[in-house]
Amino acid sequence: MTGDSGDGATLGDFKSRVFGVGPQVGYKFNASDTTDGYINLKGYYEFGAKNRAEGWNLWLTLAFSAAAQK
């Protein structure tokens, strides 16, 4: 990959890197006869960062979609 370039990169190319590790769990469920739901929880610790923050991240995702045709 290459760094930023073009007119908007007034500070030069900005490259970063980070390593992360942590658990994730998800569950699919029927919200109704016509709708499926999915909930996901993931948390990870970022370390070994260069040009970005380190620390914990926690994400909770809730999504709904049309159920599959039977």
mmCIF file of the N, C-alpha and C atoms, coordinates in Angstrom:
data_MODEL
# 
_entry.id   MODEL 
# 
loop_
_atom_site.group_PDB 
_atom_site.id 
_atom_site.type_symbol 
_atom_site.label_atom_id 
_atom_site.label_alt_id 
_atom_site.label_comp_id 
_atom_site.label_asym_id 
_atom_site.label_entity_id 
_atom_site.label_seq_id 
_atom_site.pdbx_PDB_ins_code 
_atom_site.Cartn_x 
_atom_site.Cartn_y 
_atom_site.Cartn_z 
_atom_site.occupancy 
_atom_site.B_iso_or_equiv 
_atom_site.pdbx_formal_charge 
_atom_site.auth_seq_id 
_atom_site.auth_comp_id 
_atom_site.auth_asym_id 
_atom_site.auth_atom_id 
_atom_site.pdbx_PDB_model_num 
ATOM 1   N N  . MET A 1 1  ? 0.827   -1.173  0.000  1.00 0.00 ? 1  MET A N  1 
ATOM 2   C CA . MET A 1 1  ? 0.000   0.000   0.000  1.00 0.00 ? 1  MET A CA 1 
ATOM 3   C C  . MET A 1 1  ? 0.874   1.240   0.000  1.00 0.00 ? 1  MET A C  1 
ATOM 4   N N  . THR A 1 2  ? 0.323   2.293   -0.496 1.00 0.00 ? 2  THR A N  1 
ATOM 5   C CA . THR A 1 2  ? 1.041   3.558   -0.540 1.00 0.00 ? 2  THR A CA 1 
ATOM 6   C C  . THR A 1 2  ? 0.403   4.559   0.407  1.00 0.00 ? 2  THR A C  1 
ATOM 7   N N  . GLY A 1 3  ? 1.161   5.580   0.753  1.00 0.00 ? 3  GLY A N  1 
ATOM 8   C CA . GLY A 1 3  ? 0.655   6.637   1.611  1.00 0.00 ? 3  GLY A CA 1 
ATOM 9   C C  . GLY A 1 3  ? -0.249  7.580   0.839  1.00 0.00 ? 3  GLY A C  1 
ATOM 10  N N  . ASP A 1 4  ? -0.805  8.548   1.552  1.00 0.00 ? 4  ASP A N  1 
ATOM 11  C CA . ASP A 1 4  ? -1.661  9.552   0.927  1.00 0.00 ? 4  ASP A CA 1 
ATOM 12  C C  . ASP A 1 4  ? -0.870  10.354  -0.111 1.00 0.00 ? 4  ASP A C  1 
ATOM 13  N N  . SER A 1 5  ? -1.565  10.786  -1.138 1.00 0.00 ? 5  SER A N  1 
ATOM 14  C CA . SER A 1 5  ? -0.947  11.643  -2.143 1.00 0.00 ? 5  SER A CA 1 
ATOM 15  C C  . SER A 1 5  ? -2.019  12.550  -2.739 1.00 0.00 ? 5  SER A C  1 
ATOM 16  N N  . GLY A 1 6  ? -1.606  13.504  -3.553 1.00 0.00 ? 6  GLY A N  1 
ATOM 17  C CA . GLY A 1 6  ? -2.558  14.406  -4.180 1.00 0.00 ? 6  GLY A CA 1 
ATOM 18  C C  . GLY A 1 6  ? -2.593  15.751  -3.488 1.00 0.00 ? 6  GLY A C  1 
ATOM 19  N N  . ASP A 1 7  ? -3.499  16.604  -3.949 1.00 0.00 ? 7  ASP A N  1 
ATOM 20  C CA . ASP A 1 7  ? -3.593  17.973  -3.439 1.00 0.00 ? 7  ASP A CA 1 
ATOM 21  C C  . ASP A 1 7  ? -3.949  18.039  -1.960 1.00 0.00 ? 7  ASP A C  1 
ATOM 22  N N  . GLY A 1 8  ? -4.748  17.113  -1.466 1.00 0.00 ? 8  GLY A N  1 
ATOM 23  C CA . GLY A 1 8  ? -5.193  17.151  -0.071 1.00 0.00 ? 8  GLY A CA 1 
ATOM 24  C C  . GLY A 1 8  ? -4.156  16.705  0.934  1.00 0.00 ? 8  GLY A C  1 
ATOM 25  N N  . ALA A 1 9  ? -3.069  16.077  0.496  1.00 0.00 ? 9  ALA A N  1 
ATOM 26  C CA . ALA A 1 9  ? -2.047  15.557  1.413  1.00 0.00 ? 9  ALA A CA 1 
ATOM 27  C C  . ALA A 1 9  ? -1.018  16.641  1.711  1.00 0.00 ? 9  ALA A C  1 
ATOM 28  N N  . THR A 1 10 ? -1.456  17.706  2.372  1.00 0.00 ? 10 THR A N  1 
ATOM 29  C CA . THR A 1 10 ? -0.568  18.847  2.635  1.00 0.00 ? 10 THR A CA 1 
ATOM 30  C C  . THR A 1 10 ? 0.502   18.520  3.674  1.00 0.00 ? 10 THR A C  1 
ATOM 31  N N  . LEU A 1 11 ? 0.269   17.514  4.512  1.00 0.00 ? 11 LEU A N  1 
ATOM 32  C CA . LEU A 1 11 ? 1.254   17.135  5.529  1.00 0.00 ? 11 LEU A CA 1 
ATOM 33  C C  . LEU A 1 11 ? 2.117   15.961  5.085  1.00 0.00 ? 11 LEU A C  1 
ATOM 34  N N  . GLY A 1 12 ? 2.007   15.560  3.838  1.00 0.00 ? 12 GLY A N  1 
ATOM 35  C CA . GLY A 1 12 ? 2.788   14.427  3.345  1.00 0.00 ? 12 GLY A CA 1 
ATOM 36  C C  . GLY A 1 12 ? 2.003   13.128  3.478  1.00 0.00 ? 12 GLY A C  1 
ATOM 37  N N  . ASP A 1 13 ? 2.667   12.022  3.123  1.00 0.00 ? 13 ASP A N  1 
ATOM 38  C CA . ASP A 1 13 ? 1.982   10.729  3.239  1.00 0.00 ? 13 ASP A CA 1 
ATOM 39  C C  . ASP A 1 13 ? 1.892   10.349  4.710  1.00 0.00 ? 13 ASP A C  1 
ATOM 40  N N  . PHE A 1 14 ? 0.743   9.927   5.122  1.00 0.00 ? 14 PHE A N  1 
ATOM 41  C CA . PHE A 1 14 ? 0.503   9.565   6.523  1.00 0.00 ? 14 PHE A CA 1 
ATOM 42  C C  . PHE A 1 14 ? 0.246   8.068   6.571  1.00 0.00 ? 14 PHE A C  1 
ATOM 43  N N  . LYS A 1 15 ? 1.199   7.343   7.099  1.00 0.00 ? 15 LYS A N  1 
ATOM 44  C CA . LYS A 1 15 ? 1.080   5.888   7.208  1.00 0.00 ? 15 LYS A CA 1 
ATOM 45  C C  . LYS A 1 15 ? 0.961   5.530   8.689  1.00 0.00 ? 15 LYS A C  1 
ATOM 46  N N  . SER A 1 16 ? 0.180   4.513   8.975  1.00 0.00 ? 16 SER A N  1 
ATOM 47  C CA . SER A 1 16 ? 0.042   4.044   10.344 1.00 0.00 ? 16 SER A CA 1 
ATOM 48  C C  . SER A 1 16 ? 0.001   2.523   10.337 1.00 0.00 ? 16 SER A C  1 
ATOM 49  N N  . ARG A 1 17 ? 0.121   1.956   11.529 1.00 0.00 ? 17 ARG A N  1 
ATOM 50  C CA . ARG A 1 17 ? 0.003   0.508   11.671 1.00 0.00 ? 17 ARG A CA 1 
ATOM 51  C C  . ARG A 1 17 ? -0.416  0.229   13.112 1.00 0.00 ? 17 ARG A C  1 
ATOM 52  N N  . VAL A 1 18 ? -1.043  -0.918  13.296 1.00 0.00 ? 18 VAL A N  1 
ATOM 53  C CA . VAL A 1 18 ? -1.444  -1.337  14.629 1.00 0.00 ? 18 VAL A CA 1 
ATOM 54  C C  . VAL A 1 18 ? -1.690  -2.843  14.606 1.00 0.00 ? 18 VAL A C  1 
ATOM 55  N N  . PHE A 1 19 ? -1.497  -3.481  15.739 1.00 0.00 ? 19 PHE A N  1 
ATOM 56  C CA . PHE A 1 19 ? -1.818  -4.891  15.919 1.00 0.00 ? 19 PHE A CA 1 
ATOM 57  C C  . PHE A 1 19 ? -2.949  -4.970  16.927 1.00 0.00 ? 19 PHE A C  1 
ATOM 58  N N  . GLY A 1 20 ? -3.822  -5.961  16.779 1.00 0.00 ? 20 GLY A N  1 
ATOM 59  C CA . GLY A 1 20 ? -4.943  -6.102  17.700 1.00 0.00 ? 20 GLY A CA 1 
ATOM 60  C C  . GLY A 1 20 ? -5.278  -7.559  17.946 1.00 0.00 ? 20 GLY A C  1 
ATOM 61  N N  . VAL A 1 21 ? -5.805  -7.825  19.141 1.00 0.00 ? 21 VAL A N  1 
ATOM 62  C CA . VAL A 1 21 ? -6.216  -9.180  19.494 1.00 0.00 ? 21 VAL A CA 1 
ATOM 63  C C  . VAL A 1 21 ? -7.391  -9.094  20.466 1.00 0.00 ? 21 VAL A C  1 
ATOM 64  N N  . GLY A 1 22 ? -8.346  -10.015 20.300 1.00 0.00 ? 22 GLY A N  1 
ATOM 65  C CA . GLY A 1 22 ? -9.483  -10.033 21.209 1.00 0.00 ? 22 GLY A CA 1 
ATOM 66  C C  . GLY A 1 22 ? -10.591 -10.947 20.720 1.00 0.00 ? 22 GLY A C  1 
ATOM 67  N N  . PRO A 1 23 ? -11.626 -11.150 21.542 1.00 0.00 ? 23 PRO A N  1 
ATOM 68  C CA . PRO A 1 23 ? -12.712 -12.071 21.218 1.00 0.00 ? 23 PRO A CA 1 
ATOM 69  C C  . PRO A 1 23 ? -13.845 -11.405 20.425 1.00 0.00 ? 23 PRO A C  1 
ATOM 70  N N  . GLN A 1 24 ? -14.658 -12.263 19.816 1.00 0.00 ? 24 GLN A N  1 
ATOM 71  C CA . GLN A 1 24 ? -15.852 -11.817 19.094 1.00 0.00 ? 24 GLN A CA 1 
ATOM 72  C C  . GLN A 1 24 ? -16.907 -12.909 19.212 1.00 0.00 ? 24 GLN A C  1 
ATOM 73  N N  . VAL A 1 25 ? -18.165 -12.486 19.387 1.00 0.00 ? 25 VAL A N  1 
ATOM 74  C CA . VAL A 1 25 ? -19.269 -13.435 19.444 1.00 0.00 ? 25 VAL A CA 1 
ATOM 75  C C  . VAL A 1 25 ? -20.458 -12.824 18.711 1.00 0.00 ? 25 VAL A C  1 
ATOM 76  N N  . GLY A 1 26 ? -21.195 -13.670 17.989 1.00 0.00 ? 26 GLY A N  1 
ATOM 77  C CA . GLY A 1 26 ? -22.363 -13.205 17.243 1.00 0.00 ? 26 GLY A CA 1 
ATOM 78  C C  . GLY A 1 26 ? -23.509 -14.188 17.370 1.00 0.00 ? 26 GLY A C  1 
ATOM 79  N N  . TYR A 1 27 ? -24.735 -13.682 17.167 1.00 0.00 ? 27 TYR A N  1 
ATOM 80  C CA . TYR A 1 27 ? -25.927 -14.526 17.279 1.00 0.00 ? 27 TYR A CA 1 
ATOM 81  C C  . TYR A 1 27 ? -26.964 -14.069 16.262 1.00 0.00 ? 27 TYR A C  1 
ATOM 82  N N  . LYS A 1 28 ? -27.456 -15.010 15.446 1.00 0.00 ? 28 LYS A N  1 
ATOM 83  C CA . LYS A 1 28 ? -28.505 -14.728 14.477 1.00 0.00 ? 28 LYS A CA 1 
ATOM 84  C C  . LYS A 1 28 ? -29.835 -15.193 15.055 1.00 0.00 ? 28 LYS A C  1 
ATOM 85  N N  . PHE A 1 29 ? -30.897 -14.376 14.862 1.00 0.00 ? 29 PHE A N  1 
ATOM 86  C CA . PHE A 1 29 ? -32.203 -14.719 15.428 1.00 0.00 ? 29 PHE A CA 1 
ATOM 87  C C  . PHE A 1 29 ? -33.307 -14.257 14.488 1.00 0.00 ? 29 PHE A C  1 
ATOM 88  N N  . ASN A 1 30 ? -34.500 -14.829 14.658 1.00 0.00 ? 30 ASN A N  1 
ATOM 89  C CA . ASN A 1 30 ? -35.681 -14.415 13.913 1.00 0.00 ? 30 ASN A CA 1 
ATOM 90  C C  . ASN A 1 30 ? -36.367 -13.301 14.690 1.00 0.00 ? 30 ASN A C  1 
ATOM 91  N N  . ALA A 1 31 ? -36.418 -12.107 14.101 1.00 0.00 ? 31 ALA A N  1 
ATOM 92  C CA . ALA A 1 31 ? -37.069 -10.979 14.752 1.00 0.00 ? 31 ALA A CA 1 
ATOM 93  C C  . ALA A 1 31 ? -38.577 -11.015 14.527 1.00 0.00 ? 31 ALA A C  1 
ATOM 94  N N  . SER A 1 32 ? -38.990 -11.528 13.368 1.00 0.00 ? 32 SER A N  1 
ATOM 95  C CA . SER A 1 32 ? -40.408 -11.709 13.050 1.00 0.00 ? 32 SER A CA 1 
ATOM 96  C C  . SER A 1 32 ? -40.488 -12.727 11.909 1.00 0.00 ? 32 SER A C  1 
ATOM 97  N N  . ASP A 1 33 ? -41.698 -12.945 11.374 1.00 0.00 ? 33 ASP A N  1 
ATOM 98  C CA . ASP A 1 33 ? -41.845 -13.895 10.269 1.00 0.00 ? 33 ASP A CA 1 
ATOM 99  C C  . ASP A 1 33 ? -41.121 -13.430 9.011  1.00 0.00 ? 33 ASP A C  1 
ATOM 100 N N  . THR A 1 34 ? -40.946 -12.135 8.843  1.00 0.00 ? 34 THR A N  1 
ATOM 101 C CA . THR A 1 34 ? -40.349 -11.593 7.618  1.00 0.00 ? 34 THR A CA 1 
ATOM 102 C C  . THR A 1 34 ? -38.992 -10.933 7.841  1.00 0.00 ? 34 THR A C  1 
ATOM 103 N N  . THR A 1 35 ? -38.491 -10.944 9.072  1.00 0.00 ? 35 THR A N  1 
ATOM 104 C CA . THR A 1 35 ? -37.256 -10.232 9.384  1.00 0.00 ? 35 THR A CA 1 
ATOM 105 C C  . THR A 1 35 ? -36.323 -11.095 10.223 1.00 0.00 ? 35 THR A C  1 
ATOM 106 N N  . ASP A 1 36 ? -35.052 -11.147 9.820  1.00 0.00 ? 36 ASP A N  1 
ATOM 107 C CA . ASP A 1 36 ? -34.005 -11.786 10.604 1.00 0.00 ? 36 ASP A CA 1 
ATOM 108 C C  . ASP A 1 36 ? -33.180 -10.711 11.287 1.00 0.00 ? 36 ASP A C  1 
ATOM 109 N N  . GLY A 1 37 ? -32.614 -11.060 12.422 1.00 0.00 ? 37 GLY A N  1 
ATOM 110 C CA . GLY A 1 37 ? -31.753 -10.137 13.143 1.00 0.00 ? 37 GLY A CA 1 
ATOM 111 C C  . GLY A 1 37 ? -30.408 -10.768 13.439 1.00 0.00 ? 37 GLY A C  1 
ATOM 112 N N  . TYR A 1 38 ? -29.428 -9.935  13.652 1.00 0.00 ? 38 TYR A N  1 
ATOM 113 C CA . TYR A 1 38 ? -28.082 -10.400 13.999 1.00 0.00 ? 38 TYR A CA 1 
ATOM 114 C C  . TYR A 1 38 ? -27.475 -9.411  14.987 1.00 0.00 ? 38 TYR A C  1 
ATOM 115 N N  . ILE A 1 39 ? -26.924 -9.939  16.069 1.00 0.00 ? 39 ILE A N  1 
ATOM 116 C CA . ILE A 1 39 ? -26.241 -9.112  17.053 1.00 0.00 ? 39 ILE A CA 1 
ATOM 117 C C  . ILE A 1 39 ? -24.812 -9.623  17.203 1.00 0.00 ? 39 ILE A C  1 
ATOM 118 N N  . ASN A 1 40 ? -23.869 -8.706  17.280 1.00 0.00 ? 40 ASN A N  1 
ATOM 119 C CA . ASN A 1 40 ? -22.459 -9.067  17.335 1.00 0.00 ? 40 ASN A CA 1 
ATOM 120 C C  . ASN A 1 40 ? -21.763 -8.181  18.359 1.00 0.00 ? 40 ASN A C  1 
ATOM 121 N N  . LEU A 1 41 ? -20.925 -8.780  19.170 1.00 0.00 ? 41 LEU A N  1 
ATOM 122 C CA . LEU A 1 41 ? -20.126 -8.052  20.157 1.00 0.00 ? 41 LEU A CA 1 
ATOM 123 C C  . LEU A 1 41 ? -18.673 -8.456  19.966 1.00 0.00 ? 41 LEU A C  1 
ATOM 124 N N  . LYS A 1 42 ? -17.815 -7.465  19.779 1.00 0.00 ? 42 LYS A N  1 
ATOM 125 C CA . LYS A 1 42 ? -16.390 -7.759  19.672 1.00 0.00 ? 42 LYS A CA 1 
ATOM 126 C C  . LYS A 1 42 ? -15.605 -6.731  20.461 1.00 0.00 ? 42 LYS A C  1 
ATOM 127 N N  . GLY A 1 43 ? -14.549 -7.192  21.071 1.00 0.00 ? 43 GLY A N  1 
ATOM 128 C CA . GLY A 1 43 ? -13.657 -6.326  21.813 1.00 0.00 ? 43 GLY A CA 1 
ATOM 129 C C  . GLY A 1 43 ? -12.228 -6.740  21.523 1.00 0.00 ? 43 GLY A C  1 
ATOM 130 N N  . TYR A 1 44 ? -11.368 -5.763  21.343 1.00 0.00 ? 44 TYR A N  1 
ATOM 131 C CA . TYR A 1 44 ? -9.981  -6.098  21.080 1.00 0.00 ? 44 TYR A CA 1 
ATOM 132 C C  . TYR A 1 44 ? -9.064  -5.003  21.611 1.00 0.00 ? 44 TYR A C  1 
ATOM 133 N N  . TYR A 1 45 ? -7.837  -5.416  21.912 1.00 0.00 ? 45 TYR A N  1 
ATOM 134 C CA . TYR A 1 45 ? -6.826  -4.486  22.393 1.00 0.00 ? 45 TYR A CA 1 
ATOM 135 C C  . TYR A 1 45 ? -5.858  -4.201  21.248 1.00 0.00 ? 45 TYR A C  1 
ATOM 136 N N  . GLU A 1 46 ? -5.651  -2.930  20.950 1.00 0.00 ? 46 GLU A N  1 
ATOM 137 C CA . GLU A 1 46 ? -4.710  -2.534  19.916 1.00 0.00 ? 46 GLU A CA 1 
ATOM 138 C C  . GLU A 1 46 ? -3.380  -2.160  20.561 1.00 0.00 ? 46 GLU A C  1 
ATOM 139 N N  . PHE A 1 47 ? -2.281  -2.666  19.982 1.00 0.00 ? 47 PHE A N  1 
ATOM 140 C CA . PHE A 1 47 ? -0.951  -2.422  20.530 1.00 0.00 ? 47 PHE A CA 1 
ATOM 141 C C  . PHE A 1 47 ? 0.059   -2.325  19.387 1.00 0.00 ? 47 PHE A C  1 
ATOM 142 N N  . GLY A 1 48 ? 1.269   -1.929  19.711 1.00 0.00 ? 48 GLY A N  1 
ATOM 143 C CA . GLY A 1 48 ? 2.317   -1.796  18.709 1.00 0.00 ? 48 GLY A CA 1 
ATOM 144 C C  . GLY A 1 48 ? 1.979   -0.748  17.667 1.00 0.00 ? 48 GLY A C  1 
ATOM 145 N N  . ALA A 1 49 ? 1.291   0.297   18.082 1.00 0.00 ? 49 ALA A N  1 
ATOM 146 C CA . ALA A 1 49 ? 0.791   1.302   17.146 1.00 0.00 ? 49 ALA A CA 1 
ATOM 147 C C  . ALA A 1 49 ? 1.895   2.256   16.706 1.00 0.00 ? 49 ALA A C  1 
ATOM 148 N N  . LYS A 1 50 ? 1.779   2.677   15.462 1.00 0.00 ? 50 LYS A N  1 
ATOM 149 C CA . LYS A 1 50 ? 2.639   3.719   14.912 1.00 0.00 ? 50 LYS A CA 1 
ATOM 150 C C  . LYS A 1 50 ? 1.721   4.758   14.282 1.00 0.00 ? 50 LYS A C  1 
ATOM 151 N N  . ASN A 1 51 ? 1.767   5.985   14.762 1.00 0.00 ? 51 ASN A N  1 
ATOM 152 C CA . ASN A 1 51 ? 0.938   7.096   14.271 1.00 0.00 ? 51 ASN A CA 1 
ATOM 153 C C  . ASN A 1 51 ? -0.560  6.865   14.471 1.00 0.00 ? 51 ASN A C  1 
ATOM 154 N N  . ARG A 1 52 ? -0.939  6.201   15.525 1.00 0.00 ? 52 ARG A N  1 
ATOM 155 C CA . ARG A 1 52 ? -2.349  6.083   15.898 1.00 0.00 ? 52 ARG A CA 1 
ATOM 156 C C  . ARG A 1 52 ? -2.457  5.657   17.351 1.00 0.00 ? 52 ARG A C  1 
ATOM 157 N N  . ALA A 1 53 ? -3.644  5.754   17.916 1.00 0.00 ? 53 ALA A N  1 
ATOM 158 C CA . ALA A 1 53 ? -3.848  5.468   19.343 1.00 0.00 ? 53 ALA A CA 1 
ATOM 159 C C  . ALA A 1 53 ? -3.803  3.971   19.627 1.00 0.00 ? 53 ALA A C  1 
ATOM 160 N N  . GLU A 1 54 ? -3.414  3.638   20.848 1.00 0.00 ? 54 GLU A N  1 
ATOM 161 C CA . GLU A 1 54 ? -3.466  2.264   21.340 1.00 0.00 ? 54 GLU A CA 1 
ATOM 162 C C  . GLU A 1 54 ? -4.556  2.170   22.396 1.00 0.00 ? 54 GLU A C  1 
ATOM 163 N N  . GLY A 1 55 ? -5.009  0.959   22.671 1.00 0.00 ? 55 GLY A N  1 
ATOM 164 C CA . GLY A 1 55 ? -5.974  0.754   23.742 1.00 0.00 ? 55 GLY A CA 1 
ATOM 165 C C  . GLY A 1 55 ? -7.081  -0.185  23.339 1.00 0.00 ? 55 GLY A C  1 
ATOM 166 N N  . TRP A 1 56 ? -8.119  -0.215  24.171 1.00 0.00 ? 56 TRP A N  1 
ATOM 167 C CA . TRP A 1 56 ? -9.243  -1.127  23.983 1.00 0.00 ? 56 TRP A CA 1 
ATOM 168 C C  . TRP A 1 56 ? -10.298 -0.526  23.066 1.00 0.00 ? 56 TRP A C  1 
ATOM 169 N N  . ASN A 1 57 ? -10.918 -1.389  22.265 1.00 0.00 ? 57 ASN A N  1 
ATOM 170 C CA . ASN A 1 57 ? -12.070 -1.056  21.433 1.00 0.00 ? 57 ASN A CA 1 
ATOM 171 C C  . ASN A 1 57 ? -13.166 -2.054  21.735 1.00 0.00 ? 57 ASN A C  1 
ATOM 172 N N  . LEU A 1 58 ? -14.389 -1.590  21.805 1.00 0.00 ? 58 LEU A N  1 
ATOM 173 C CA . LEU A 1 58 ? -15.546 -2.454  22.017 1.00 0.00 ? 58 LEU A CA 1 
ATOM 174 C C  . LEU A 1 58 ? -16.623 -2.034  21.029 1.00 0.00 ? 58 LEU A C  1 
ATOM 175 N N  . TRP A 1 59 ? -17.130 -3.003  20.252 1.00 0.00 ? 59 TRP A N  1 
ATOM 176 C CA . TRP A 1 59 ? -18.136 -2.736  19.220 1.00 0.00 ? 59 TRP A CA 1 
ATOM 177 C C  . TRP A 1 59 ? -19.353 -3.622  19.463 1.00 0.00 ? 59 TRP A C  1 
ATOM 178 N N  . LEU A 1 60 ? -20.516 -3.014  19.424 1.00 0.00 ? 60 LEU A N  1 
ATOM 179 C CA . LEU A 1 60 ? -21.782 -3.733  19.480 1.00 0.00 ? 60 LEU A CA 1 
ATOM 180 C C  . LEU A 1 60 ? -22.541 -3.412  18.197 1.00 0.00 ? 60 LEU A C  1 
ATOM 181 N N  . THR A 1 61 ? -22.895 -4.440  17.448 1.00 0.00 ? 61 THR A N  1 
ATOM 182 C CA . THR A 1 61 ? -23.587 -4.267  16.176 1.00 0.00 ? 61 THR A CA 1 
ATOM 183 C C  . THR A 1 61 ? -24.922 -4.991  16.233 1.00 0.00 ? 61 THR A C  1 
ATOM 184 N N  . LEU A 1 62 ? -25.968 -4.303  15.784 1.00 0.00 ? 62 LEU A N  1 
ATOM 185 C CA . LEU A 1 62 ? -27.302 -4.895  15.677 1.00 0.00 ? 62 LEU A CA 1 
ATOM 186 C C  . LEU A 1 62 ? -27.796 -4.622  14.267 1.00 0.00 ? 62 LEU A C  1 
ATOM 187 N N  . ALA A 1 63 ? -28.145 -5.680  13.538 1.00 0.00 ? 63 ALA A N  1 
ATOM 188 C CA . ALA A 1 63 ? -28.563 -5.528  12.138 1.00 0.00 ? 63 ALA A CA 1 
ATOM 189 C C  . ALA A 1 63 ? -29.830 -6.336  11.883 1.00 0.00 ? 63 ALA A C  1 
ATOM 190 N N  . PHE A 1 64 ? -30.678 -5.802  11.010 1.00 0.00 ? 64 PHE A N  1 
ATOM 191 C CA . PHE A 1 64 ? -31.912 -6.485  10.596 1.00 0.00 ? 64 PHE A CA 1 
ATOM 192 C C  . PHE A 1 64 ? -31.955 -6.568  9.076  1.00 0.00 ? 64 PHE A C  1 
ATOM 193 N N  . SER A 1 65 ? -32.488 -7.676  8.571  1.00 0.00 ? 65 SER A N  1 
ATOM 194 C CA . SER A 1 65 ? -32.635 -7.844  7.118  1.00 0.00 ? 65 SER A CA 1 
ATOM 195 C C  . SER A 1 65 ? -33.874 -8.678  6.845  1.00 0.00 ? 65 SER A C  1 
ATOM 196 N N  . ALA A 1 66 ? -34.317 -8.637  5.590  1.00 0.00 ? 66 ALA A N  1 
ATOM 197 C CA . ALA A 1 66 ? -35.470 -9.450  5.189  1.00 0.00 ? 66 ALA A CA 1 
ATOM 198 C C  . ALA A 1 66 ? -35.116 -10.923 5.329  1.00 0.00 ? 66 ALA A C  1 
ATOM 199 N N  . ALA A 1 67 ? -36.053 -11.702 5.830  1.00 0.00 ? 67 ALA A N  1 
ATOM 200 C CA . ALA A 1 67 ? -35.802 -13.138 6.011  1.00 0.00 ? 67 ALA A CA 1 
ATOM 201 C C  . ALA A 1 67 ? -35.729 -13.830 4.659  1.00 0.00 ? 67 ALA A C  1 
ATOM 202 N N  . ALA A 1 68 ? -34.999 -14.927 4.613  1.00 0.00 ? 68 ALA A N  1 
ATOM 203 C CA . ALA A 1 68 ? -34.877 -15.714 3.381  1.00 0.00 ? 68 ALA A CA 1 
ATOM 204 C C  . ALA A 1 68 ? -36.223 -16.343 3.026  1.00 0.00 ? 68 ALA A C  1 
ATOM 205 N N  . GLN A 1 69 ? -36.463 -16.474 1.726  1.00 0.00 ? 69 GLN A N  1 
ATOM 206 C CA . GLN A 1 69 ? -37.702 -17.116 1.243  1.00 0.00 ? 69 GLN A CA 1 
ATOM 207 C C  . GLN A 1 69 ? -37.698 -18.580 1.668  1.00 0.00 ? 69 GLN A C  1 
ATOM 208 N N  . LYS A 1 70 ? -38.852 -19.070 2.090  1.00 0.00 ? 70 LYS A N  1 
ATOM 209 C CA . LYS A 1 70 ? -38.950 -20.481 2.504  1.00 0.00 ? 70 LYS A CA 1 
ATOM 210 C C  . LYS A 1 70 ? -39.456 -21.332 1.368  1.00 0.00 ? 70 LYS A C  1 
# 
